[in-house]
Amino acid sequence: MASNRSALRVKSCYAILVASLGLGPAAAHDDREAALASIEVKGQAMAGGSAAFTSTRLETDDIRARGVNQVQQLYRQVPGMDIRGLGLTGVADSIVLRGFGGGGHGGDIAFSVDGIPLNEAMSHADGYADLNVIVPLELRTMTVRKGPVSALYGNFNRAGSVELETRKGGEYREVDLATGSFGTVDAQTALGIELSDTQHLNLAAQRWRSDGFREQSDSWRGTLAGRWSVDLTGGLRIALSARVHKAEADNPGYLSKAQFKADPYAKAAGVQNDGAEKNFATFRTDIHYAINDELKLLGFAYATRQDFSRWFTRPVSGVMRQREESYDRKVEGAGLNLNGHHHNGIPLHWVAGIEGFRESTDYKYYDGLDKRRRVTPAVNDRNSRLNSLSMFGEAEAVVHALFKPSVGIRWDRFTGKCSFNGPETDTSPCIRMAPVEHTSPKFGVRSEVARGIELRASWAEGFALPSNFAKYALGAADLDPNVFRQTEIGTRITAVPGLVIDLSAYRMKSSDEIRTVSPGVYENFGNTRRTGYELELNWLAHDDLDFRLALGTADSKITRNGNAALVGNRVTGVPRHTATLETNWRPLPGWQGTLTWQSIGRYEVDAANTQHYGGYDVLDLRLAYTPAGNQPYTLYAAIDNLTDREYATAVNTIGYASGAPRTLRVGAQFSF
């Protein structure tokens, strides 16, 4: 009996390792949930395909086992991905991927939940995405695709895409509770209820709060998400879903280098009552129709309403000044896509669709505030609108084990306008946007040269619109989109039992970058080259011991620029390496210890490359106990930053964002 249990553990661990690289089928709590999910999301037909492009995938069990309170905490498991935490609670952090440093806080990465984009067209920075509106426990999968490889996403899909899929259908009741240092409390719950043979309800909620490890850094957030679906006759299903989120936070500001060295956990000198407030709500309806076993049709429509304000003190000409940015967003979108699976003759998986979005943002910007009190006229008080119409298609065929080609194409068209809501002092452009169109092709092929050894190669193109209000300039009609072209080769090796290796090398060239010539005048002048290697290794050394390594290198250099002195310089904020090594040891039945080492390499801080940050290393330790039984639960204790290292999660020209000191967490996870 003992040997059977041991073999089962080996098989289970190996299946998780394979699935984490996207090499196996998605894990589900039951077959019913897996069947439902197969037609729920845009492009689901390609979820297991397009393997010619590098991706990392985490699933429900792996996500839950990590006990995270934010989705972005999972990114340390992705080779080449890093969270440059800004230390400004309530404000999205910067995320590094494929040599880009502006994901999340900017527009370098496309984020979506169930196929709907989370990126904000004109909030704080083009493509800003706040992942705190997602409850980690509600996720079925998180898939990170590297580079502009997916035809499902456009403007912000240059470093890659993060696709979040929530759980749908199934019967489950889960509660995760955690508390820790600095008054931190996290409560998450997820429910899957079969109301009847034809009706399904999925709910998720989270409440998180913390006093913070620095003065003036307390914050809280709450999220509630729900989805109701009903199966009608003739293969028709209708689903309604909604999400509401509210958050408030106080921020202690960036520290100067001298302040950081003196006390990394102090409030920055001169910082006023900085912070952020956010209200977010979205409603969506889906109509699914199974034409036959091979064709699934999905239509969706959704609306989002959001208001977000932040107050931020920073040095201006040597004087600390507080600014206010407020964004009131309204978004409406709709789309239709057809998913196909064909197994007669040459197996073929494909998706084709059309979608449109309309986003309106009222933007207010004040500078020189006195403790959030406006004492000067508005710098900006305007409305921007961005409309998009897109058509896309992807397909993968298994012609032969040695030849599995894939192809994708996306066409986008953007229009919009800018108008003034009131008097302002800014002189940046604000007129009707000239229409912009772009077509982005993608090609790939994979080849199984031997059992358990697969090679792949791909070429993909992405693009970016002019940032911020440059798209509304008089001369914007003469600008071309900023184009990104990536070439990649890679291999997946699963030939050795218990060992999974994924290795890739990429080169991406950016052309037609847009620079400011003078106020309101822009031109296409600038190129950047990004190269790197990524390694993901999972090794089940013994049924009680396994290792997981996520390693990435990045070399991002400017090859053409209006300022000749910058040519040859490195792109700021991109570490030369990122590495996460995780060791799991199971010494006794039900017990598991996890030691995680993360290393972030050196990166440049300023464009002139005269300032740099040397990076950091940090160790985390976690001990968990899960007894056997029909209603399992898990108890765990974790020490983050085990060695109490003083380090900065991000350094920029404004200052240092301090990482947390040694932190204790204890938690319990229940399944009913």
N, C-alpha and C positions, 0 to 999 in steps of 0.2 A: 504494500500500500504506500509506504514511504517513497519507494522509487517511482511509483506512478505519479504521486504529487510533485516530485522533483521534476519529472519529465514534463508535466503539465506547466510548471512554472517556467521552464526553459522555453517551451513552445509559445506561451503567452508573452513573455518578455521579447522574444524574437519577432513575434507578430507586431508588437508595438514599435520596435525599432524599424522594421520594414515600412510600416504605415507612416512613421514620422518623416520619411523621405518621399512619401507619395508613391511608394512602390506597391502597395497593397490596397485592398478595398477599405473604404471608410468604416471605422468602428462605429457601431450603433448600439443603443441599449436593447433594441429588439428588432426583429426583421420588419415589423410593422413600421417603425420609425424610418428605417432605411428605405423602404419602399415609398413612403410618403415623400421623403426628401428628394427622391430622384427626379421630381419634376417641379420642385418648389422655387428654384433660384435661377436667375438669368445665366444662361450658359452652362447649366448643370450637366448637359451632355458632354462637355469637355472636362469635367471635374477630374476624371481619371486619365484624361488624355493630355495632349500637348507636352508630353514628357521630353520632347526635344529641347525644352526650355527649363532651366534650373528653377526649382521651387522647394520650399520646405513647408511641411504640413503638420500641424498639431491637432489632436482630436480630443473629444470630451474628457476621456479618462486622464489623458496626459495633462490637459489644461487644469483639471480639477486637482490633480495630485500636487501641483505646484503651489496651490494656495495663494494665488495672486489677488490683489484687490484692484489692479488696473491691467487692461489688456496689454499695454505696451511693455509690461514687465516680462512678457513672454518672448520679447524680441532678442533677449540675450541668448536664446537657443538657436538663433538663425545666423549662419555664417556670414560675416561681413556686415552685420546689423548692430547698431549701437544707439542707445538712448542718451542724448546729451541733455540730461535733466537741467532745466533752467532755474530750478529752485523757486519758481513763481507758481505756487499752488493756485489752481483755478485757471491756469494758462497752459496751453498745449506745449509740450517739450519738442525739441528738435530731434529728428531721427535720421541717422546716417545709413545709407544703403548705396552700394555700387558707386562709391566715390562722390556721392552727393551728400550735402550736410543739412539740407533744408526740408526734410520730410516732416509732416505734422505741423510744425510751426510755419512752414512754407509749403510750396506746391510740388515738391520733388517726388512724392509718392501718392498714388491713387488709393484711397481708402473707401471701402464699401461694406454695407451690411445687407445681406440677402440681395445683392445686386444693385442696391441704391447707393449712390455716392454720398460720402460724408464730407468731402472737401467743400469748402466755402469759397465761392468765386471771388469775393472782395472783402473778406473779414480779416483784418489785421495784416494779412499777407495772402496773396493769391494761393488758394489750395489749402489754407489752414484747416486742420481737422482735429476735433476734440474727441478722443476715444473714451473719455469718462462717461459718455452717454450710454455706453455698453456695459452690461453686467457680465463679468467673466463666466459666471456659472451658467449663463443662458446659451453659451456657444456650443455648437456641434463640431465645427472645424474652424481653424484659422490657417489660411494658405497664403504664403508670401511668394510671389513670383518675381524673379530678378530681371530688371531691365524692362524696356518698353515692349514686352513680348505679347501681352494680352490685347486682343482686338476688342475686348469688352469695355475698355476704358481709354480715354483720349487725352485731354489737355494735361492732366497731372500724372500721367503714366509714363514717366521717363526713367526714374531710378527703379521703378517696379510698382507692384500693386499688393495691397493687403486685403484679402477677401475674407470677411467674417460671415459665417453662416450660423444662424441660430437654430435651436432644436425645434422640430416640428413633429406633432404627433407623439406617439409613445406614451407609456404610463410610468411616471417616476415622480418622486417627492424627495427633494434634497434641501438640506440646510447646512450652510457653512458659517461658522462663527469664529472670530479671532479677536484677540486683544493683545496689546503690547505696550512698549515703552512710549512715553510722551502722550499718554492718554489716548492712544490710538484704538479704535474699535471698528470692526468691519463685520457686517451681517449681510449675508446673501442667501437667497432662496430661489429655487426653480421648481416648478410644478408642471407635470404633463398629465392631463386628465382626459380619459375617454368618456365623454359625456353620454355617448350612445354609439351604436355601430357606425354612424355616419358623421358624428360631430366630435371635434377635438379642441381642447383648450390648453394653451401653453402660457404660463405666467413666469415672470422673473422679477426680482426686486433686489435692491441693494441700498444700504445706508452705511456711510463711512464718515468718520470724523477723527480729527487728531488735533492736539495742542501744538504739534510741530516741535522740532528739535532746536529751533531758534526763536528768539523773541519776535513777537508779531508774526507768527506763522501758523496760527490756528486756522482750520478750514473744515468744511463738511460738504457732502454731496448726497443726493438721493435720486434714485432712478427706479421707475416702474415700467415694465414692458409686458404686453399681452398680445395674444393672437388666438382668434377663434376661426375655425374652418369647418365647412360642412360639405360632405360629398353628396352631390345630386345625381340624378340618373344620367346614363349615357356618357360616363367618364368625365363629367363636369364637376369641378370643385370651386368653391368661392371661399376666400379668406379675408378677414378684416384684422388689422393689427394696429397697435398704437404704442407710443413711447413718450413718457414725460420725464424731465430731468430738471433738477434745480441744484445750484451750487453757490456757495459763498466762500471767500478765502481772504486772508490777510497775508501780505507779503513783506519780508524784511529787506528785500533789495539785494543787488550784487555788492560784493565786497571788493575794495581795491586790493592789489597784491599785498601791500603792507598790512592792511586790515586783516586779510586772510591769514597771513603768517602770524599775526598777533593773537587772533582768536577767530577761528573759522566758523564759530557758531554764534557770533554776535550779530546784532542788527547793524546794517550799514549806516555809517555816519551821514546825517542829513536826510535820511529817508523819511518821508512823511507817512500818512496813513494809507499806504499802498494796499491794493487788493484787487479782487475781481468778483463780479456777480454774473450769474447766467441763469436764464430760463429757456427751456427747450421743449418743444412738443412736435410730434410728427404723427400723421395718420396715413395709413396705406390700405388699399384694397387690391386683391389679386383674383384673377379669374384663370383657372387652369382647365385645359380641355385635352383629354387623351384622344387624339384622332384615331390612333390604333396603337399596337404594342411598340411601334417603331417611331411614331411621331407624337410629340407633346407640344402644345401651344400654351404660352403664358402671356397674359396681358396684365399690366399693373398701372396704377395711378397713385400718386401720393402728394402730400402737402406738408411743409414744415414751417413752423413759426418759431423765431428765436430772438431774444435780445441778450446782448452780451456787452458788459462794460468792464474796463480795467483802468486802474490808476497806477502809474509807474514813475518813480523818481530816478533820475539819472543825471550825470554831470553834463552841463552845457556851458562851454567856455569857462570851465573851472568852477561853475556854480551849480549846486544841486537844484533841479527843477522838476516839478511833478507835472505830468501830462495825463489827460483823460482821452480814452478812445471808446466810443460807443457804436455798436453795430446792431441794427434792427433789421432782421432778415425775413424775407418771405420767399418760399420756394414752392413751385408746382412742377410736377413731372409726370410723364406717362410713357409707356413703351409696350412693345409687342415683340416677342421672339419665339422662334420655332426651333425645337431641339430634336435631333434625329439620331437614332441608333439603328444601324443596319448590319445584320450578321450573315445574310445570305451572300455567298460569293466572297468578295473582299470586304472584311469588316470596316465600317465607316462610321465615325462619330462627327457630328457637325452641329453648329448653331448659327442662325442668321436672325438679325433683328433690326428694329428701328426704334429710336426713342428721342424724346425732346424734353428739355428742361428750361424753365424760366426762373431766374433768380433776381430779386430786387433787394438792395441793401441801402438803408439810410445810414449814412456815416457822419459822425460828429467827432471832431478832434479839437481839443483845447490844450493850450500849453501855458505854463506858469501859474498853475493852480495854487491856492492856499488851503491845504488840507481838504482837498476835493471841492473846494469852493471856487467857482469860475470867477476870475477877476479881470480877464482880458477877453476880447472878442474871439469868436470861433476862428481857428485856422482853417478848418473844413466843416462845412455843413451842406452836404449834397447827397443825392441819390444816384446810384449806379444800377444799371440793368444789364444783364447778360443773358442772352437767349442762345440755346444750342439745339441743333438738329443733327442726329448721328445715325449712320447705318453701318452695320458691322457683320462680319461672318468669319467663322473659323471651322476648319475641318482637319481631321486626321484619319488616314487610311493605313491599314496593316496589309500592305501588298505582299510582304514576305518578312520572315524574321530578320532578314538583312536589310530590309527597306521599308521603313515606316515613316512616310513623309507627312508633314503638316503644313498648313498654309492659313494665313489670316489676313484680313484687310479691314480697314476702318476709314470711313469718310466722315468728316465733321464740318459743320458750317456754324459760324458764330455771328450774331448781330447784337446790338445793344445801344445804349445811350446813357449819357450823364446829364444831370440837371441840378440846379442849385435849390436847396430847401430854404436858405436864408443867407444873409450877408456873411462873407468870410474873407480872410486876408491872404489865402493861398493863391498862387498864380498857375498851379498845375492844370493840365488840360481838362476840360469838362464839356465835350460836345458829343454828337452822335458818333457811334463807332462805325468805322468802315467794315463791311462784311469780310470775314476771313474764312477761307476754305482750306482744308488739308486732307490728303489721303495718305494713310500709313500702312505699308505692307509688312508682312511677317512671313518668314519661311524657316522651316526646320526639318531635320531628318534624324531618326535614330536607327541604330542597327545592332541587333543582338549577335555579336560575332562569335560568341560561345555561350554555353549555358551559364547564366549568372553574370555575364559580362556584356554590358550594353554601352555603346558609344553614341554620342549625339553631337550635332552641330546646328547652329542657327544663326540667322541674321534678322534683325528687327529694327523698325524705325518708329520713333516717337516724336513729339513736338511740344512746344509751349507757346502760348500767346504772349504778347507784350505784358509785362507785369504792371499791377496796380493801374494808375490812371494813364499810363502811356498808351493803352489801347484806345483811349478816347481823344488822342491828340489829332490835330489837323493833318499832320503828315503821316499818321499811322497807316493810311491806305497804301503807302509805298513800302511798308515793312513786310518782310516775309516772316512766317513763324520760325522760332528757334528750333532747329531740327537736331535730333539725336539718333545716331545709327550705331547699333551694337552688333558685334560679332562675338560668338561664344562657341567654345568646344568643351565637352565634358564626358565623363564616364560614370557609370553606376556599377558597382561590383557587389554581388550577393552570392558569389560562388562558394564562399567558405561559410559553413553553418555558424550562426551566432555573430557574424561580422557583416556589417553594411558600410560601404564606402561610397561617397559621392564627391567627385572632384571636378572642378570647373575652372576655366580661365576665360576672361572676357576682355574686350577692348571696345570702348565706346567713344565716338567722336561727336562733338557738338559743334555745329556750324550756324552761321547767321545769328549769333548772339546779338542782343539789342542793347545799345548803350545810349546814354544821354549826351548829346552834343552841346546843348544849351537848354535852358528852361523851356519845356514844351517841344523840343526838337530832338528827334531820335534817329538812329540809323542802325542797320545790320553791320556790325563790325566786331567780330570776336569768335574765337574757337577755343575749345578745351578738349584735352584727351584724357580719358580715364581708363586705366588698366588695373587688373588685379586677379587674384586667385582665391578660391574658396574651397574649403574642405569640411565635409560633415562625416564624422566617423562614429559608428555605434558598435560596440564590441561587448558581447555577452561572454565574458571570460570564464564564468562559472555560473551555475544556476543561482548562486547567492551573491554574485559580483558582476557589475557591468559598468562600462565607461561610455561617456558621450562627449565628443569634441566638436565644437563649432569654431572654425578658424577662418579668418578672412584677411586679405591684404588689399590695400588700395593705394594707387599712385595717380593723383589727379593734378594735371599741370595745364597751365594756360599756354596755348600755342599761338594765339593771335589776340591782340588787344589794342585799343586806342591809345593806351599808355604803354609805350614800348618797354618801359622799365619793368612792367609786370610779366612780360613774356618769359616763360620758363619757370615762373613761380608756382607753388602749390596752392590748390584751392583751400581756403580757410575752413577750419572745423571738421576736417576729414582725417581721422586717425590712420596712421600707416598700417596698423594691424588691430584687429579685435579678436579675442579668443575667450571661449568659455569651455572649461573642462569640468564635467560633472561625474562624480563617482558615487555609485549606489551600492551599499553593502547590506545584505540581509542575513545577519548572524543567527537569528532564531526565528521560528515561525511567527509571522505577523509583524516582526520588527524590521525597520529599514532606517539606515543612516545615510544621509546624503551630504557630501562635501562638494561645494561648487567654488571654483576659482575663476575669476574674470580678470582679464588683462586688456587694458585700452592703451594703445600706443600713442606716440608723440604726434601732435598736429600743430599747424600754423594758426596763429590767432589773427594776424592782420594781413591785408592784401600784399603789403610790401615784404612780407615774410621776415620782418625784423623781430617779431615776438612769436614765441612758441610755448606750448605747454607739454610737459614730458609724459603726460598720461598717468595711469595709476593701475594698481592691482588690488583686488579685494577678495576676501574669503568669506563664504557663508556656510553655516552648518545647520542641518535639520535632522531631527529624530522623530520617527512616526511609528505608531502602533495601530494595526488593523487586525482585530480578532476574527476568527472564522465564525460564520453564522449566516442565517438567512437574511438578516437585516444588519448589514455591516456598518460599522462606524470607524472613523479614524481619529485618533488623538495625536497631536504633534506639538513639538516645541522647536523653535528656530532661533538661531543667533545670526543676525545679519552683520556684516563687517566684523567678523570674529576677532580680528587683531586690533580693532579700534583705530583703523588707519584714518588719518586726516587727509582728505583729498577733495578735489573739485570735480563735480560731474560735468561741468561745462565751463570754459573760459572763453571770453570774447573781448572785444575792445572796450566794453563798458566795465567788465570786472569778472569776479569769480563767483560761481554758484556752488555752494558747499554741499558735499555729500554727507549723508547721515552718519553719526558716530555708531558705536556698537549698539545694536538694538535687539531686544528680546521680543519674540512673538510666541504666543501659545494659541492653539485653535482646536476646534472639533468639527468634524464633518459627519453628517448623518444622512442616511438613505432609508426611506420608509416604504 
